[in-house]
Amino acid sequence: MSEETTKKFVKPKGIGNRFVRIKCKDCGNVQPTYTRTSSVVVCNICGATLSRPTGGIAEISAELVGETE
């Protein structure tokens, strides 16, 4: 199995349509993303997949840090 298939992606509950900050579990980089993303979001530092689109709320494998201001 590849690393991508072993990562756990979950749909966060109750966050709605907003920008959030997510933290990469591999390198600790924090970056903003939209909860209803239409493309795969990768870490700017290490290239790990942080979020992927589903047609609704994105599946996120990174840690949610908070909302952006």
C-alpha positions, 0 to 999 in steps of 0.5 A: 500500500502506498502512503496516500492510501494509508492516511486517514481522511475525514470530513470535518463536521460543523465547519461550513463554508469558510477558510480554515488553517490546517497543520501538516502532520508530517512537517508541522507547516500551517497553511490556509485552505477552503473547506469546499476545495475543488482541487487537491491541497498539498503541503507547501513544504513537504508536498504531502496531501492535506485535503482532497475534494469530494463535491462538498466539504473536503476530506482533510488528513491534516489537523484543523488549527482554526479559522482564518481571519 
